[in-house]
Amino acid sequence: MRIARLGPQGQEIPVVLDGDRVLDLRGVTPDITPGFLEHGLPALDVTALPELPDARGLRHGPPLTRPTAVVCVGMNYARHAAESGAEPPTEPVVFLKHPNTVVGPDDPVTIPRGSTMTDWEAELGVVVGRRTSYLESPADAASHIAGYVLVNDVSERELQLHTSGGQWSKGKCAPTFTPVGPWLVTGDALDPAAVRLRSRVNGAARQDSSTADMIFSVPEILYRLSQFMTLEPGDLVLTGTPEGVALSGRFPYLAAGDVVELEGEGLGRQHQTMAAEGSR
């Protein structure tokens, strides 16, 4: 099942995407809230949902309301660690993004003031469906997952790595730095261990890899996170990015006017135009 939110920012309509049909969810829930993800989504019956008229052409918002937390795992692909000049981690590298960075998949992305090192990162995102604390094993993780989303973990590398004070989050929290969507695919409809992720900048290929290159799998990530934090329904967990980013030194960093496109197998596509800070 694919869940989305369509319409102008702040006025998104929750829908189910059923083939070519767009089904209106407002009779079931006013929005894709944590409560709906925890209780309404598992019991959802789409057979009686009406179609949403004039859905074609509506903006895709992020397919969930603003999460209470965006928790990220860095250096989680073996080849990405290698291109960054780092040894593969033996423990997950964890950092946080501000939840207000979450935007729609095709919304403009703002380059921070003075930045010359803004980078793209195609990622598999995990949307939490149940309160997650002290899981007994990675095998318990599946029942705590509402679904999966495509995410661009946009990063400012100067702030992340060179003037960070050791805190990656400084380079991750600029406005618009977490495009999400276009839809949430439910946990029973995607194998997170075999998702092809691709990115392009101005039409030129950048990333083309698979979650099979992950160091820590999705179940392992949730299990390990649950040992030192509590994840709530609707929280978003980013699982790392494959090789092929500007940090590798093989490609230029992003500039105003550049177009970034992402694609995740089963997760849809994103299209963002980079904008200078203050130009939106």
Phi, psi and omega in degrees: 000141179243127181247137180217172175227122186243142175128178181298158180302129181086353180231026184295144179255128178285134183218162167251132176265112185241088186063236178273355182267144175244114187257131185281124182264000188294341174285347181254319182208143179289341181193173178274080186267166173304319179297320178294317180298324183280317189246321185278320183296314180300334183257008188292130174245113186273354188296332183257006182284136177281156175285146176272117181290150174057037181283333183299132177090351178291144176300141169272119169274176172301141188280020173207155176292168185305123180290160174282340179209144168240106185254131189236147175245124181258162177052043186258009174240131186301316183287329176292319176301318181295316181291338178273358180077023183244152172285145177302133183290149175264346172230146179302134172276117188244135173216170183241149170245148176292132180302336181283003173279348185287126178224179179287166187291337183243010178288152176299149176247131184266126174282127182300154182304125177079001184287136171237008184225044176275132191232159177256155176207104175286130184217155167273123176256144179248126177260123183285137181250341180219152177306130189234110181212130176050054174301145182286330181197164175303332180297340180279351189291323188304322183286355179255005183255123174282322181174190185231151181220157171273136183224142167256108178275076182298140187223143172253107193287329177300312179290326182290319193243327190258328177237033189276336191063022181088004183248105181300331185301335179301328181266010187238353195250013178293152178306141177074009188279007178224072172296132185229139176117191024276344180219167171257124175259131187295156188300336181276357188246009182212138173265107186291350180273357185214057180250123176280130179240132180224153173218153176222149173235121183052037177086351182266135183296140177236286180259143173202094187210189183223151175297351175297342179273002179297143174281312176249123181290168177302311178301321180294321179299310181296320178300312184290319177301321185292348180279344180224002172210159176255123176266138182253159175306135181091349176294152184244128179245122177263136195253012177105167184236148176284176177298158175113022179261170182295331179303337180295340185088356182272343186224153176287154174288171186280148177228162179304135181096342177295149178245124179252130177237135178235150175216134175235130182301118183084354185248352179093195186231154175236156180211111182235138171258129181283136181234145175289145178302131181092356183262352184285000000 
